[in-house]
């Protein structure tokens, strides 16, 4: 967890969310359930979805506002959580409202801090983040990077906030694209494998429920082995691969399809795509 000093600092701040999508709800659930913030410290607005704002206010007790000017005036820390395609227009619309003393945290995929700074036209500290969808269950792997005017204190404050939804890794901003390809998009690769493994179980005669439960438990167990033994995956793989046995037979099929190369290519292509999307703002 974050240092107690940062925790106490957060307790003194009001946090304004611009955007009200699923990642915002995941962050809200984490910070309120872990008592990093109280509900009355949180303000939320979005572009037009009043029903969504009402739901968040009802579920979490936070304050929702339609007036973004009022939200920014009342907030010490701002979290930008709009869709990438709406980011430029939304930030330009905030010009003259954001103050140099406000910390801005972006969860907008692919958009560099320099672009946000130019759109806002203010030299405020900006921290860019890349959480993933596992934030919904408090298990996100979140990469964070400091922009030009953000210092170690700003980075630590952002880390404290995002530790409420999982693990946080501070990196140079240039590494956020590969983090996007690896952990940002990563859950989808595992879901893809689960689809295939469940399908194989059903094809071989298992019920859908049994195939699903066995697959999920197998992945959970493998993840815990990696975490708790601290052994390299190659070592763990060899330990369950007896010569001439069932596991070896299965792995030989994967190797015949060059699955390892395909996964590597998928991660690198996703990272490349993140870079392509961000390059239009550089």
BAFI-3210 file (N, C-alpha, C; in Angstrom, 3 decimals, decimal comma, padded with zeros to 6 digits):
// residues 282
n [1|2|3|4|5|6|7|8|9|10|11|12|13|14|15|16|17|18|19|20|21|22|23|24|25|26|27|28|29|30|31|32|33|34|35|36|37|38|39|40|41|42|43|44|45|46|47|48|49|50|51|52|53|54|55|56|57|58|59|60|61|62|63|64|65|66|67|68|69|70|71|72|73|74|75|76|77|78|79|80|81|82|83|84|85|86|87|88|89|90|91|92|93|94|95|96|97|98|99|100|101|102|103|104|105|106|107|108|109|110|111|112|113|114|115|116|117|118|119|120|121|122|123|124|125|126|127|128|129|130|131|132|133|134|135|136|137|138|139|140|141|142|143|144|145|146|147|148|149|150|151|152|153|154|155|156|157|158|159|160|161|162|163|164|165|166|167|168|169|170|171|172|173|174|175|176|177|178|179|180|181|182|183|184|185|186|187|188|189|190|191|192|193|194|195|196|197|198|199|200|201|202|203|204|205|206|207|208|209|210|211|212|213|214|215|216|217|218|219|220|221|222|223|224|225|226|227|228|229|230|231|232|233|234|235|236|237|238|239|240|241|242|243|244|245|246|247|248|249|250|251|252|253|254|255|256|257|258|259|260|261|262|263|264|265|266|267|268|269|270|271|272|273|274|275|276|277|278|279|280|281|282]
n.u [000,834|000,242|002,454|001,917|001,991|001,343|-001,192|-002,482|-002,212|-003,858|-006,289|-006,857|-007,575|-009,692|-011,101|-011,598|-013,382|-013,329|-015,279|-017,006|-016,902|-016,307|-013,725|-013,476|-015,452|-014,301|-012,006|-013,216|-014,579|-012,394|-010,915|-012,776|-013,771|-011,408|-010,980|-009,334|-010,223|-013,051|-016,527|-017,542|-015,404|-015,198|-015,870|-017,779|-018,150|-019,556|-019,824|-022,512|-024,193|-026,546|-027,889|-025,894|-024,295|-026,097|-026,300|-023,677|-023,639|-025,663|-024,729|-022,225|-022,259|-021,072|-020,526|-022,132|-021,778|-023,051|-021,869|-018,805|-016,955|-017,432|-016,785|-014,005|-013,060|-013,535|-011,908|-008,825|-007,265|-007,334|-008,859|-008,563|-010,680|-011,846|-012,880|-010,293|-010,731|-012,203|-010,575|-008,921|-010,758|-012,175|-010,164|-009,322|-011,589|-011,334|-009,500|-008,100|-009,388|-008,173|-005,785|-002,345|-001,486|-002,860|-002,903|-002,998|-004,256|-004,091|-006,066|-006,323|-005,995|-003,065|-002,570|-000,164|001,477|002,508|000,889|-001,557|-000,861|-000,373|-002,909|-004,438|-003,157|-001,595|000,905|000,794|001,301|001,304|000,320|000,511|-001,374|-001,737|-003,949|-005,502|-008,288|-008,666|-008,771|-011,328|-011,723|-009,891|-007,302|-005,593|-002,801|-000,988|000,625|002,491|003,463|005,452|004,780|006,224|006,126|005,643|006,647|008,500|006,880|004,300|004,078|004,181|001,819|-000,094|000,465|-000,305|-003,042|-003,757|-002,967|-005,093|-006,557|-005,012|-001,710|001,075|003,301|005,960|007,251|009,344|007,758|008,011|007,888|005,288|003,796|004,594|003,825|001,110|000,658|001,447|000,401|-001,861|-003,471|-003,223|-005,061|-006,978|-005,639|-005,364|-008,068|-008,675|-007,192|-008,552|-011,077|-010,384|-009,420|-011,664|-013,395|-012,134|-012,439|-015,243|-015,634|-014,470|-016,267|-016,914|-019,120|-020,266|-020,080|-018,311|-016,002|-015,413|-014,931|-012,744|-010,807|-010,523|-009,680|-007,279|-005,745|-005,695|-004,266|-001,799|-000,956|-000,656|001,405|003,525|003,733|004,192|006,234|008,280|009,771|011,144|009,065|009,835|011,172|009,130|007,452|008,992|009,005|006,474|006,429|006,761|008,983|007,796|005,226|001,779|001,665|003,917|003,137|000,995|002,319|003,997|002,247|001,470|003,954|004,257|002,498|003,713|003,092|004,232|005,754|003,652|002,253|004,196|004,414|001,842|001,754|003,760|002,683|000,352|001,517|002,818|000,605|-000,497|001,462|001,160|-001,411|-000,932|000,880|-000,355|-000,861|001,544]
n.v [-001,207|002,381|004,876|006,108|008,861|009,805|008,781|010,273|012,749|012,488|012,326|014,927|016,077|017,049|015,216|015,332|013,810|013,653|012,269|009,160|006,408|002,788|002,401|004,520|003,866|001,548|002,594|004,271|002,379|001,056|003,091|004,070|001,795|000,956|003,054|005,193|007,592|009,542|009,452|012,040|013,497|013,252|014,257|014,122|014,346|014,112|014,027|013,894|011,905|011,567|009,549|007,698|009,173|009,454|006,801|006,298|008,146|007,131|004,528|004,933|007,215|009,588|012,998|014,361|016,462|018,669|020,910|021,543|023,524|024,311|021,900|021,697|023,977|023,273|021,122|019,536|017,677|016,305|013,862|012,703|011,018|010,480|009,185|008,277|009,364|011,588|013,175|015,418|017,464|017,663|018,449|020,872|022,283|022,697|024,640|027,399|026,819|024,826|024,814|025,804|024,616|022,265|018,754|016,687|013,661|011,288|008,802|008,190|006,268|006,026|008,764|011,241|012,976|015,449|016,334|016,629|018,660|020,764|021,071|021,788|024,077|024,942|024,921|022,586|019,838|016,607|013,261|010,281|007,321|003,731|001,585|-001,718|-003,871|-005,537|-003,999|-003,756|-005,774|-005,209|-005,942|-004,794|-004,229|-001,525|000,823|003,784|007,135|010,066|013,331|016,307|018,400|017,124|015,878|013,700|013,590|014,030|011,761|009,783|010,305|009,759|007,047|006,038|006,384|004,674|002,226|001,344|-000,146|-002,235|-003,346|-001,095|000,379|002,395|004,009|005,280|007,556|006,755|004,012|003,288|002,493|-000,159|-001,317|-001,011|-002,830|-005,212|-005,539|-003,898|-004,692|-007,319|-008,982|-009,772|-011,616|-013,801|-014,398|-015,255|-017,623|-019,006|-019,286|-021,102|-023,328|-023,982|-024,628|-026,894|-028,641|-028,931|-030,058|-032,507|-033,701|-032,704|-030,885|-027,510|-025,893|-027,359|-027,409|-024,709|-024,070|-025,752|-024,733|-022,038|-022,393|-023,704|-021,712|-019,791|-021,227|-021,605|-018,944|-018,247|-019,989|-018,924|-016,423|-017,001|-018,928|-017,696|-018,661|-019,013|-019,047|-020,938|-022,871|-023,812|-024,844|-026,954|-028,598|-029,724|-031,181|-034,207|-036,447|-037,791|-037,744|-036,607|-033,772|-033,001|-033,925|-032,212|-029,698|-030,010|-029,802|-027,082|-025,913|-026,713|-025,075|-022,718|-021,084|-019,583|-017,662|-016,368|-015,195|-013,437|-011,763|-010,719|-009,147|-007,262|-006,123|-004,949|-003,051|-001,537|-000,558|001,053|002,999|004,037|005,141|007,092|008,686|010,509|012,600|013,627]
n.w [000,000|-000,320|001,064|004,391|004,646|002,096|001,937|003,914|002,728|000,491|001,791|002,292|-000,048|-002,814|-005,387|-008,799|-011,373|-014,834|-016,915|-016,914|-017,181|-017,293|-016,231|-014,499|-012,631|-011,583|-010,354|-008,502|-006,881|-005,770|-004,352|-002,542|-001,187|000,020|001,609|000,952|000,042|001,000|000,098|-000,142|-000,990|-003,656|-006,949|-009,934|-013,451|-016,760|-020,362|-021,362|-020,315|-018,195|-016,850|-016,290|-014,518|-012,435|-011,581|-010,559|-008,485|-006,871|-006,285|-005,071|-003,553|-004,286|-005,430|-008,198|-011,018|-013,482|-014,411|-015,566|-015,076|-012,446|-011,195|-011,684|-010,406|-007,757|-007,280|-006,307|-007,517|-010,726|-012,787|-015,945|-017,987|-020,440|-023,693|-026,060|-028,653|-028,089|-026,628|-027,372|-028,112|-025,704|-023,871|-024,974|-024,488|-021,832|-021,470|-019,788|-017,479|-015,928|-013,323|-012,636|-010,269|-009,973|-009,963|-012,711|-013,774|-016,244|-017,758|-020,331|-023,086|-025,025|-025,454|-025,304|-022,554|-023,254|-025,336|-023,991|-022,193|-023,994|-025,148|-022,920|-022,304|-020,097|-017,598|-015,836|-013,509|-014,938|-014,891|-016,567|-017,061|-017,416|-016,867|-016,605|-017,604|-015,459|-013,274|-012,396|-010,585|-008,696|-009,414|-011,252|-013,449|-013,464|-015,382|-014,835|-015,624|-015,396|-016,536|-018,065|-016,095|-013,751|-010,582|-008,317|-006,075|-007,110|-008,698|-006,751|-005,381|-007,324|-007,670|-005,178|-005,339|-007,477|-006,559|-005,222|-006,965|-007,767|-008,750|-009,164|-011,475|-011,986|-014,783|-017,496|-019,767|-022,402|-022,303|-021,964|-024,162|-024,780|-022,404|-022,686|-024,776|-023,529|-020,743|-020,721|-022,923|-022,358|-020,700|-022,593|-024,204|-022,524|-022,097|-024,629|-024,794|-022,807|-024,001|-026,037|-024,543|-022,971|-025,035|-026,075|-023,923|-023,873|-026,397|-026,007|-024,360|-021,817|-019,601|-020,212|-017,953|-016,297|-017,928|-018,029|-015,271|-014,633|-016,381|-015,539|-012,869|-013,325|-014,585|-012,554|-010,599|-011,908|-012,156|-009,455|-008,753|-010,271|-009,024|-006,269|-006,071|-007,361|-009,395|-012,707|-015,652|-017,564|-016,040|-014,344|-016,289|-017,311|-015,090|-015,052|-017,308|-018,334|-019,935|-022,917|-021,977|-021,296|-021,152|-022,616|-025,120|-025,665|-025,644|-027,817|-029,934|-029,666|-030,212|-032,847|-034,130|-033,666|-031,453|-029,374|-030,751|-032,036|-029,881|-028,905|-031,128|-031,122|-028,754|-029,363|-031,667|-030,665|-028,995|-030,925|-032,269|-030,276|-030,207|-032,772|-032,584|-030,668|-031,997|-033,617|-032,017|-031,299]
ca.u [000,000|001,005|002,964|000,873|002,027|000,567|-002,578|-002,988|-002,305|-005,062|-007,459|-007,089|-007,828|-010,933|-010,720|-012,625|-013,303|-013,959|-015,540|-017,724|-016,972|-016,040|-012,467|-013,767|-016,174|-013,339|-011,176|-014,096|-014,805|-011,156|-010,504|-013,777|-013,783|-010,171|-011,007|-008,342|-011,018|-014,463|-017,372|-017,750|-014,218|-015,184|-016,792|-017,750|-018,982|-019,270|-020,278|-023,958|-024,956|-027,057|-028,252|-024,657|-023,926|-027,039|-025,930|-022,477|-024,017|-026,465|-023,939|-021,014|-022,485|-020,251|-021,261|-022,040|-022,041|-023,120|-021,026|-017,389|-016,225|-017,587|-016,025|-012,568|-012,803|-013,638|-011,031|-007,375|-006,678|-008,267|-008,603|-009,136|-011,054|-012,697|-012,391|-009,195|-011,220|-012,802|-009,632|-008,473|-011,872|-012,495|-009,100|-009,392|-012,738|-010,948|-008,516|-008,430|-010,040|-007,227|-004,791|-000,987|-001,254|-003,664|-002,338|-003,877|-003,930|-004,784|-006,233|-006,681|-005,037|-002,329|-002,388|001,010|001,292|002,832|-000,305|-002,536|-000,364|-000,593|-004,351|-004,922|-002,439|-001,197|002,070|000,447|001,854|000,441|000,775|-000,227|-001,508|-002,275|-004,490|-006,195|-009,668|-008,696|-009,015|-012,690|-011,680|-008,782|-006,074|-004,972|-001,373|-001,068|001,853|002,315|004,636|005,361|005,001|007,303|006,051|005,328|007,835|008,361|005,729|003,090|004,066|003,856|000,400|-000,835|000,676|-001,134|-004,422|-003,987|-002,768|-006,420|-007,158|-004,048|-000,286|001,473|004,691|006,386|008,167|009,411|006,569|008,301|007,618|003,861|003,240|004,794|002,965|-000,223|000,609|001,673|-000,576|-003,110|-004,234|-002,920|-006,186|-007,669|-004,914|-005,718|-009,452|-008,607|-006,762|-009,638|-012,065|-009,905|-009,341|-013,040|-013,939|-011,563|-013,089|-016,602|-015,535|-014,093|-017,378|-017,228|-020,165|-019,746|-019,731|-017,101|-014,877|-015,092|-014,363|-011,420|-009,895|-010,262|-008,881|-005,935|-005,046|-005,443|-003,195|-000,538|-000,563|-000,163|002,716|004,493|003,890|004,662|007,511|009,261|010,560|010,899|008,046|010,468|011,459|007,857|006,962|009,759|008,637|005,228|006,548|007,488|009,327|006,851|003,937|000,655|001,992|004,835|002,361|000,263|003,258|004,505|001,248|001,622|005,177|004,063|001,784|004,555|002,234|005,054|006,055|002,409|001,969|005,172|004,023|000,609|002,114|004,517|001,777|-000,509|002,355|003,019|-000,651|-000,594|002,358|000,535|-002,526|-000,401|001,724|-001,155|-000,899|002,894]
ca.v [000,000|003,617|005,370|006,766|010,303|010,035|008,485|011,444|013,849|012,253|012,588|016,370|016,552|016,736|014,629|015,497|012,918|014,090|010,987|008,324|005,067|001,626|002,546|005,438|003,120|000,654|003,424|004,685|001,245|000,797|004,138|004,221|000,568|000,906|004,261|006,207|008,815|009,412|009,776|013,484|014,100|012,906|014,935|013,474|014,853|013,552|014,915|014,004|010,754|011,835|008,275|007,126|009,961|009,115|005,477|006,410|008,859|006,214|003,369|005,264|008,384|010,712|014,144|014,520|017,824|018,873|022,077|021,155|024,655|024,191|020,728|022,005|024,968|022,650|019,953|019,690|016,689|015,995|012,633|012,757|009,638|010,442|008,316|008,910|010,147|012,820|013,809|016,743|018,409|017,840|019,223|022,252|022,892|022,969|025,728|028,527|026,343|024,042|025,667|025,239|023,854|021,048|017,548|016,063|012,261|010,835|007,380|008,163|005,395|006,460|010,214|011,666|014,096|016,701|016,753|017,103|019,945|021,770|021,296|022,512|025,362|025,297|024,143|021,851|018,479|015,581|011,875|009,421|005,974|002,683|000,442|-002,663|-004,140|-006,250|-003,004|-003,953|-006,696|-004,808|-006,652|-004,168|-003,925|-000,160|001,569|005,231|007,898|011,485|014,290|017,280|019,230|016,279|015,453|012,429|013,686|013,832|010,361|008,995|010,519|008,992|005,631|005,742|006,317|003,523|000,993|000,919|-001,070|-003,249|-003,032|000,089|000,326|003,671|003,825|006,440|007,582|006,032|002,587|003,026|001,797|-001,599|-001,729|-001,135|-004,089|-006,360|-005,682|-003,215|-005,607|-008,674|-009,842|-010,336|-012,796|-014,909|-014,768|-015,972|-018,967|-019,639|-019,686|-022,310|-024,448|-024,377|-025,280|-028,235|-029,445|-029,264|-030,967|-033,836|-034,289|-032,072|-029,865|-026,147|-025,404|-028,042|-026,944|-023,340|-024,069|-026,358|-023,812|-020,880|-022,810|-024,009|-020,440|-019,212|-021,982|-021,306|-017,581|-018,275|-020,640|-017,937|-015,357|-017,426|-019,649|-016,787|-019,373|-018,611|-019,900|-022,073|-023,892|-024,414|-025,637|-028,203|-029,452|-030,455|-031,827|-035,478|-036,953|-038,751|-037,675|-035,872|-032,352|-032,871|-034,103|-030,968|-028,626|-030,224|-029,235|-025,629|-025,554|-026,921|-023,888|-021,562|-020,247|-018,619|-016,546|-015,635|-014,365|-012,344|-010,844|-010,035|-008,106|-006,212|-005,418|-004,088|-001,913|-000,714|000,140|002,123|004,051|004,653|005,974|008,244|009,520|011,589|013,712|014,060]
ca.w [000,000|-000,390|002,339|005,176|004,383|000,870|002,281|004,624|001,761|-000,294|002,627|002,326|-001,407|-003,530|-006,667|-009,824|-012,530|-016,076|-017,531|-015,944|-017,745|-016,445|-015,489|-013,393|-011,596|-010,937|-009,465|-007,395|-005,987|-005,039|-003,412|-001,478|-000,379|000,809|002,434|000,574|-000,026|001,352|-001,048|-000,288|-001,591|-005,075|-007,858|-011,253|-014,536|-018,080|-021,429|-021,563|-019,829|-016,851|-016,225|-015,767|-013,340|-011,356|-011,082|-009,732|-007,264|-006,061|-005,845|-004,306|-002,707|-004,731|-005,953|-009,650|-011,462|-014,914|-014,697|-015,435|-014,493|-010,993|-010,758|-011,701|-009,350|-006,440|-007,208|-006,189|-008,419|-011,802|-013,525|-017,279|-018,309|-021,618|-024,764|-026,815|-029,793|-027,569|-025,704|-027,791|-027,986|-024,286|-023,224|-025,477|-023,825|-020,442|-021,454|-018,936|-016,264|-015,126|-012,684|-012,593|-009,036|-009,975|-010,553|-013,695|-014,044|-017,443|-018,043|-021,753|-023,769|-026,201|-025,598|-024,535|-021,623|-023,938|-026,070|-023,006|-021,703|-025,033|-025,295|-021,740|-022,326|-018,737|-017,153|-014,624|-013,496|-015,537|-014,784|-017,501|-016,529|-018,281|-016,129|-017,481|-017,200|-014,176|-012,225|-011,912|-009,447|-007,843|-009,786|-012,420|-013,531|-013,978|-015,638|-014,705|-016,058|-015,097|-017,608|-017,913|-014,892|-012,594|-009,853|-007,615|-005,177|-007,909|-009,109|-005,564|-005,078|-008,328|-007,354|-004,013|-005,802|-008,341|-005,802|-004,754|-007,945|-008,181|-008,635|-009,931|-011,933|-012,543|-015,911|-018,385|-020,629|-023,642|-022,119|-021,778|-025,322|-024,633|-021,290|-023,279|-025,512|-022,658|-019,662|-021,040|-023,771|-021,928|-020,292|-023,759|-024,680|-021,645|-022,387|-025,896|-024,439|-022,058|-025,000|-026,715|-023,607|-022,671|-026,227|-026,157|-022,892|-024,320|-027,549|-025,502|-023,624|-020,538|-019,628|-020,345|-016,618|-015,845|-018,750|-017,593|-013,925|-014,685|-017,072|-014,683|-011,726|-013,823|-014,811|-011,229|-009,960|-012,587|-011,789|-008,072|-008,769|-010,768|-008,028|-004,955|-006,130|-007,951|-010,399|-014,084|-016,272|-018,241|-015,031|-013,943|-017,422|-017,382|-013,950|-015,323|-018,616|-018,282|-021,277|-023,470|-021,287|-021,888|-021,297|-023,748|-026,346|-025,902|-025,969|-029,183|-030,843|-029,604|-030,922|-034,286|-034,609|-033,320|-030,614|-028,629|-031,660|-032,279|-028,713|-028,911|-032,197|-030,711|-027,786|-030,056|-032,580|-029,850|-028,575|-032,120|-032,535|-029,278|-030,659|-033,948|-032,124|-029,975|-032,860|-034,204|-031,069|-030,977]
c.u [000,859|001,424|001,883|000,837|001,222|-000,915|-003,203|-003,147|-003,560|-006,315|-007,807|-007,543|-009,241|-010,525|-011,887|-012,381|-014,023|-014,105|-016,141|-017,888|-016,573|-014,754|-012,662|-014,489|-015,235|-012,461|-011,988|-014,279|-013,572|-010,864|-011,504|-013,816|-012,545|-009,970|-009,816|-008,993|-012,411|-015,285|-017,532|-016,507|-014,216|-016,280|-016,664|-018,645|-018,677|-019,925|-021,793|-024,801|-025,394|-027,425|-027,027|-024,209|-024,819|-026,681|-024,721|-022,779|-024,787|-025,614|-022,805|-021,155|-021,682|-021,132|-021,063|-022,472|-022,161|-022,182|-019,555|-016,552|-016,260|-016,780|-014,537|-012,211|-012,742|-012,647|-009,565|-006,649|-007,729|-007,869|-009,345|-009,412|-012,033|-012,105|-011,281|-009,684|-011,818|-011,811|-009,263|-009,573|-012,181|-011,446|-009,087|-010,528|-012,440|-009,934|-009,004|-009,090|-009,072|-006,119|-003,409|-000,734|-002,041|-002,901|-003,393|-003,382|-004,763|-004,873|-006,666|-005,619|-004,402|-002,020|-001,233|000,707|001,570|001,628|-001,355|-002,143|-000,623|-002,068|-004,904|-004,323|-002,119|-000,049|001,785|001,095|000,834|001,097|-000,120|-000,240|-002,053|-002,721|-005,040|-007,540|-009,768|-008,823|-010,407|-012,740|-010,457|-007,455|-005,433|-003,449|-001,299|000,320|001,568|003,611|004,401|005,602|006,042|007,291|005,706|006,609|007,552|007,167|004,423|002,953|003,664|002,373|-000,469|-000,714|-000,224|-002,594|-004,681|-003,667|-004,082|-007,066|-006,153|-002,617|000,081|002,963|005,039|007,456|008,325|008,213|006,784|007,996|006,133|003,237|003,418|003,996|001,527|-000,366|000,692|000,570|-001,897|-004,030|-004,147|-004,096|-006,900|-006,970|-005,270|-007,158|-009,524|-008,203|-007,866|-010,738|-011,668|-009,899|-010,737|-013,648|-013,433|-012,212|-014,484|-016,577|-015,218|-015,153|-017,703|-018,407|-019,514|-019,282|-018,442|-015,873|-014,439|-014,378|-012,947|-010,403|-009,522|-009,373|-007,450|-005,127|-004,730|-004,272|-001,840|-000,040|-000,005|001,199|003,801|004,788|004,609|005,965|008,642|010,179|010,199|009,879|008,644|010,734|010,177|007,294|007,684|009,355|007,358|005,274|007,414|007,790|008,339|005,474|002,904|000,990|002,932|004,084|001,592|001,167|003,816|003,525|001,353|002,855|005,029|003,314|002,533|003,784|003,047|005,388|004,804|002,065|002,921|004,786|002,768|000,906|002,807|003,632|000,837|000,257|002,584|001,764|-000,870|000,277|001,781|-000,591|-002,024|000,350|000,937|-001,241|000,487|003,337]
c.v [001,244|004,066|006,164|008,265|010,646|009,787|009,695|012,633|013,707|012,601|014,071|016,927|016,239|016,317|014,739|014,582|013,557|012,864|010,079|006,895|003,982|001,771|003,501|004,701|002,173|001,417|003,853|003,564|000,978|001,831|004,304|002,977|000,460|002,164|005,185|007,579|008,518|009,872|011,281|014,217|013,975|013,650|014,290|014,218|014,045|014,435|015,046|012,920|010,955|010,544|007,616|007,864|009,622|007,762|005,557|007,128|007,948|005,096|003,733|006,506|009,602|011,825|014,230|015,927|017,863|020,011|021,728|022,278|024,591|023,010|021,043|023,000|024,312|021,492|020,341|018,806|016,319|014,695|012,709|011,333|009,588|009,496|009,032|009,794|011,482|013,671|015,221|017,785|018,711|018,695|020,672|023,009|023,246|024,103|026,894|028,123|025,618|024,951|025,007|024,376|022,550|019,892|016,933|014,641|011,812|009,316|007,204|007,384|006,091|007,933|010,683|012,853|015,434|017,228|017,311|018,474|021,054|022,074|022,103|023,916|025,853|024,386|023,442|020,465|017,488|014,218|011,037|007,993|005,018|001,509|-000,590|-003,050|-004,930|-005,296|-003,192|-004,906|-006,415|-005,453|-006,083|-004,167|-002,568|000,436|003,051|005,932|009,382|012,316|015,328|018,012|018,438|015,819|014,132|012,425|013,459|012,368|009,455|009,115|009,729|007,495|005,203|005,542|005,029|002,195|000,486|-000,063|-002,109|-002,820|-001,894|000,011|001,647|003,436|005,150|006,400|006,815|004,539|002,268|002,315|000,286|-002,136|-001,881|-002,469|-005,309|-006,525|-004,970|-004,101|-007,047|-009,524|-010,486|-011,582|-014,020|-015,351|-015,593|-017,432|-019,718|-020,112|-021,017|-023,514|-024,936|-025,142|-026,698|-029,162|-029,867|-030,280|-032,391|-034,435|-033,677|-031,119|-028,493|-025,611|-026,044|-027,565|-025,548|-023,349|-024,657|-025,416|-022,638|-021,268|-023,138|-022,737|-019,756|-019,911|-021,675|-019,909|-017,534|-018,956|-019,668|-016,883|-015,856|-018,218|-018,760|-017,502|-018,898|-019,557|-021,114|-023,220|-024,604|-025,287|-026,982|-029,164|-030,249|-031,185|-033,075|-035,948|-038,017|-038,707|-036,816|-034,404|-032,131|-033,001|-032,829|-029,827|-028,775|-029,688|-027,711|-025,177|-025,731|-025,760|-022,597|-020,557|-019,213|-017,407|-015,711|-014,712|-013,181|-011,301|-010,056|-008,890|-006,936|-005,437|-004,497|-002,856|-000,960|000,089|001,274|003,301|004,790|005,592|007,236|009,200|010,672|012,808|014,287|015,183]
c.w [000,000|001,007|003,060|004,935|003,139|001,120|002,969|003,688|000,916|000,502|002,694|000,975|-001,873|-004,943|-007,646|-011,012|-013,714|-016,964|-016,483|-016,445|-016,765|-015,654|-014,317|-012,275|-010,852|-009,954|-008,248|-006,380|-005,137|-003,975|-002,268|-000,581|000,505|001,652|002,189|000,521|000,508|000,156|-001,243|-000,796|-003,114|-005,832|-009,235|-012,226|-015,787|-019,129|-021,489|-020,910|-018,375|-016,116|-015,593|-014,509|-012,159|-010,740|-010,154|-008,418|-006,317|-005,464|-004,891|-003,430|-003,089|-005,284|-007,453|-010,031|-012,973|-015,336|-014,482|-014,838|-012,979|-010,461|-010,673|-010,606|-007,972|-006,240|-007,062|-007,196|-009,450|-012,477|-014,853|-017,745|-019,479|-022,662|-025,544|-027,956|-029,360|-026,783|-026,113|-027,618|-026,525|-023,588|-023,694|-024,798|-022,368|-020,329|-020,606|-017,633|-015,334|-014,613|-012,674|-011,357|-008,974|-010,622|-011,474|-013,946|-015,233|-017,479|-019,502|-022,510|-024,963|-026,315|-024,720|-023,620|-022,303|-024,696|-025,115|-022,486|-022,712|-025,202|-024,127|-021,665|-020,919|-018,316|-015,827|-014,662|-014,048|-015,347|-015,689|-016,957|-017,582|-017,422|-017,109|-016,882|-015,899|-012,996|-011,621|-010,726|-008,566|-008,173|-011,051|-012,303|-014,219|-014,160|-015,481|-015,083|-015,804|-016,350|-017,208|-016,584|-013,626|-011,920|-009,126|-006,659|-005,906|-008,321|-007,942|-005,212|-006,052|-008,055|-006,207|-004,437|-006,575|-007,671|-005,218|-005,724|-008,443|-007,938|-009,582|-010,245|-012,604|-013,608|-016,649|-019,340|-021,929|-023,530|-021,974|-022,970|-025,199|-023,445|-021,776|-023,999|-024,631|-021,617|-019,934|-021,866|-023,286|-021,486|-021,473|-024,288|-023,825|-021,884|-023,678|-025,657|-023,699|-023,009|-025,639|-025,782|-023,214|-023,834|-026,376|-025,137|-023,301|-025,461|-027,105|-024,588|-022,275|-020,690|-019,737|-018,992|-016,113|-016,617|-018,320|-016,243|-013,911|-015,328|-016,182|-013,508|-012,138|-014,028|-013,488|-010,541|-010,586|-012,224|-010,373|-007,977|-009,229|-009,704|-006,777|-004,978|-006,613|-008,951|-011,797|-014,722|-016,991|-017,259|-014,614|-015,066|-017,487|-016,260|-014,185|-016,657|-018,520|-019,701|-021,739|-022,857|-021,995|-022,135|-022,475|-025,068|-026,692|-026,318|-027,380|-030,218|-030,861|-030,380|-032,424|-034,921|-034,294|-032,466|-029,845|-029,494|-031,910|-031,121|-028,633|-029,947|-031,822|-029,752|-028,491|-031,023|-031,817|-029,387|-029,738|-032,434|-031,541|-029,694|-031,858|-033,529|-031,434|-030,871|-033,487|-033,296|-030,791|-031,904]
res [x|x|x|x|x|x|x|x|x|x|x|x|x|x|x|x|x|x|x|x|x|x|x|x|x|x|x|x|x|x|x|x|x|x|x|x|x|x|x|x|x|x|x|x|x|x|x|x|x|x|x|x|x|x|x|x|x|x|x|x|x|x|x|x|x|x|x|x|x|x|x|x|x|x|x|x|x|x|x|x|x|x|x|x|x|x|x|x|x|x|x|x|x|x|x|x|x|x|x|x|x|x|x|x|x|x|x|x|x|x|x|x|x|x|x|x|x|x|x|x|x|x|x|x|x|x|x|x|x|x|x|x|x|x|x|x|x|x|x|x|x|x|x|x|x|x|x|x|x|x|x|x|x|x|x|x|x|x|x|x|x|x|x|x|x|x|x|x|x|x|x|x|x|x|x|x|x|x|x|x|x|x|x|x|x|x|x|x|x|x|x|x|x|x|x|x|x|x|x|x|x|x|x|x|x|x|x|x|x|x|x|x|x|x|x|x|x|x|x|x|x|x|x|x|x|x|x|x|x|x|x|x|x|x|x|x|x|x|x|x|x|x|x|x|x|x|x|x|x|x|x|x|x|x|x|x|x|x|x|x|x|x|x|x|x|x|x|x|x|x|x|x|x|x|x|x|x|x|x|x|x|x]
***
